[in-house]
Amino acid sequence: MDGVHDMGGMHGFGRVVETGGELAYHERWEPRVFAIQLLVGLERLGAGPGGRPTREGMDPADYLAASYYERWLYSAEQRLLRKGTIAPGDVEAMMEGLENREAMPDHQDAAMAERMLEILRTRVPMDPAPEQARFGPGQRVRVKRMHPLGHTRCPRYVRGAIGVVEAVRGADRLPDRAVYGEKVDAEPVYSVAFSSEELWGPSDEPAWVVSLDLWDSYLETA
């Protein structure tokens, strides 16, 4: 989806590097939202599609006004509503109770905590790269020009650009379809290097390299 979330290479949104940007959290509530998002997905408490495509569907003005974890909170709430785990008005009722300093229900589930830790500690690597991948290291490729209506992991700023395959990383399901529950086979995923001048034109600064991992379906022969 070519939405407001796809900001790569765009101007007018402030500095790329901000003081404190290396910190995982800036407010005490943020790690709780991170945990909620994990529980919604891993415990199957929410309905699909996942958090990322749900956030991409936010109203553009709301998306830009929200912080990183406020967007995560939005997607968690929407997925819980779609599944019926919570009902319309539940969040507002809880907020009203907090404002009135009512005692909030406490939930302790040691078994759930153990399940989450076990899942998070389990490595899930990509499938091995196929022997007959369409492209190989050193080969020039072009990213297809496309305007997908749904979720995609192909950044808008790289579409139509020519790069060089650095490596075949492995094989994985195309997220553009898998995120919606479609059964798709794994396909090669390549590390592709692009010159900054190829992406954004000449600059007063020396050219530099941008490396992206891109699925086979995004690429064509240059």
PyMOL commands that set and color helices and strands:
alter all, ss='L'
color gray80, all
select helices_A, chain A and resi 30-42+51-56+60-65+68-83+90-99+110-120+156-158+175-178+196-200+216-218
alter helices_A, ss='H'
color red, helices_A
select strands_A, chain A and resi 140-143+162-173+186-195+209-215+219-221
alter strands_A, ss='S'
color yellow, strands_A
deselect
rebuild
show_as cartoon
